[in-house]
Amino acid sequence: MTAKLSIVPTPIGNLEDMTFRAVRVLKEADLILCEDTRTSGVLLKHYDIKNRLQSHHKFNEHQTLANVVERIKSGENVALISDAGTPAISDPGFLIVRECARSNIPVECLPGATAFVPALVVSGLPNDRFCFEGFLPVKKGRQTRLREIAAEERTVVLYESPFRLLKTLEQLAKTCGAARQVSVSREISKKFEETVRGSLSEVIEYFKTTEPKGEFVIVMGNKLETTTILLN
């Protein structure tokens, strides 16, 4: 059987979100690449997976690429996981997939957990067409991206940290209009999962009195979406 790179999604909250196939692929891998061996070690121990781990994160992925590719070429099956969710979605993974593709190495990606899909589905906003923006630039290029989002005719999905949530919502309100409809989800698949819906101005007021905690997904309606959705 030809060796390959397997992209394996891991739970974003509840450990029960791991699939049977994901567990099998990780148990069969000769090497598992992960962002943080301590974080991934908890998950692997839970499923009695004892395969070798190697750090592969945004600070060292350029240096590890060649070695990993050579190991797969020599016949080893390598699996890539992130701390949570699907690798390469706002996480390391793109570079190694591209390098494997260039080297004609088979790459498979298992379906599985990722934060923006459940946030989009529960938002109550149109999801037949949407664009995923990930994290906005912190400084350079941020205003340009905000203006592009303001003109977007599709539902927009963003990731944000609790520390920048209010700032981002306020900038969206200034650029897109305070009446634009938005749904903000946090801690998806975890104990304190929550989704807040309403206009940008309503959701901003909510988070001014409720401290943002956890990782957030912002789902914002397109430039024509001003139909009120329920504020929870």
Backbone hydrogen bonds, N-H to C=O, Kabsch-Sander energy under -0.5 kcal/mol:
donor,donor_aa,acceptor,acceptor_aa,energy
5,L,106,P,-2.4
6,S,78,V,-2.9
7,I,5,L,-0.5
7,I,108,E,-3.3
8,V,6,S,-0.7
8,V,80,L,-2.7
10,T,85,G,-1.8
14,N,189,S,-0.9
17,D,14,N,-2.1
18,M,15,L,-1.4
23,V,19,T,-1.9
24,R,20,F,-2.2
25,V,21,R,-2.8
26,L,22,A,-2.2
27,K,23,V,-2.1
28,E,24,R,-1.8
29,A,25,V,-1.0
30,D,77,N,-2.3
31,L,77,N,-1.4
32,I,52,R,-2.5
33,L,31,L,-0.5
33,L,79,A,-3.5
34,C,54,Q,-2.4
40,S,36,D,-2.7
41,G,37,T,-1.6
42,V,38,R,-1.1
42,V,39,T,-0.6
43,L,39,T,-1.0
44,L,40,S,-2.8
45,K,41,G,-2.2
46,H,42,V,-1.7
47,Y,43,L,-1.4
48,D,45,K,-1.3
49,I,44,L,-3.2
50,K,48,D,-0.6
54,Q,32,I,-2.2
56,H,34,C,-3.3
60,N,57,H,-1.5
61,E,57,H,-1.9
63,Q,60,N,-0.7
64,T,60,N,-1.6
65,L,61,E,-1.2
68,V,64,T,-2.3
69,V,65,L,-2.7
70,E,66,A,-2.2
71,R,67,N,-1.9
72,I,68,V,-2.1
73,K,69,V,-2.4
74,S,70,E,-1.6
75,G,72,I,-1.7
76,E,71,R,-2.3
78,V,4,K,-2.1
78,V,76,E,-0.5
79,A,31,L,-2.7
80,L,6,S,-3.0
81,I,33,L,-2.7
82,S,85,G,-0.5
85,G,10,T,-2.2
88,A,92,P,-1.3
89,I,86,T,-1.6
90,S,88,A,-1.0
94,F,91,D,-0.5
97,V,93,G,-2.1
98,R,94,F,-2.6
99,E,95,L,-2.3
100,C,96,I,-2.3
101,A,97,V,-2.5
102,R,98,R,-2.3
103,S,99,E,-1.4
104,N,101,A,-1.3
105,I,100,C,-3.0
108,E,5,L,-2.5
110,L,7,I,-2.6
119,A,115,A,-1.5
120,L,116,F,-2.3
121,V,117,V,-2.4
122,V,118,P,-2.3
123,S,119,A,-0.6
123,S,120,L,-0.7
124,G,121,V,-0.6
131,C,155,T,-2.7
133,E,131,C,-0.6
133,E,157,V,-3.1
134,G,157,V,-0.6
136,L,159,Y,-0.5
142,R,139,K,-2.1
145,R,141,G,-2.1
146,L,142,R,-2.3
147,R,143,Q,-2.1
148,E,144,T,-1.9
149,I,145,R,-2.3
150,A,146,L,-2.1
151,A,147,R,-1.0
152,E,149,I,-1.4
155,T,129,R,-1.7
156,V,220,M,-3.0
157,V,131,C,-2.5
158,L,218,I,-2.9
159,Y,134,G,-2.3
160,E,216,F,-2.1
164,R,161,S,-0.8
165,L,161,S,-0.8
168,T,164,R,-2.6
169,L,165,L,-2.7
170,E,166,L,-2.7
171,Q,167,K,-2.2
172,L,168,T,-2.4
173,A,169,L,-2.3
174,K,170,E,-2.1
175,T,171,Q,-2.2
176,C,172,L,-3.6
177,G,172,L,-0.5
177,G,173,A,-1.6
180,R,177,G,-1.6
181,Q,225,E,-1.7
182,V,198,G,-3.1
183,S,219,V,-2.9
184,V,196,V,-3.1
185,S,183,S,-0.5
185,S,217,V,-2.6
186,R,194,E,-2.5
187,E,215,E,-1.4
190,K,187,E,-2.1
193,E,190,K,-1.5
194,E,186,R,-1.8
196,V,184,V,-2.7
198,G,182,V,-2.0
200,L,180,R,-1.8
201,S,178,A,-2.1
203,V,199,S,-2.6
204,I,200,L,-2.4
205,E,201,S,-1.9
206,Y,202,E,-1.9
207,F,203,V,-2.1
208,K,204,I,-1.1
209,T,205,E,-0.8
209,T,206,Y,-0.8
210,T,206,Y,-1.0
211,E,209,T,-0.5
216,F,160,E,-2.4
217,V,185,S,-2.7
218,I,158,L,-2.7
219,V,183,S,-3.1
219,V,217,V,-0.5
220,M,156,V,-3.0
220,M,218,I,-0.5
221,G,181,Q,-2.9
223,K,152,E,-2.0
225,E,222,N,-2.0
226,T,224,L,-1.3
232,N,230,L,-0.7
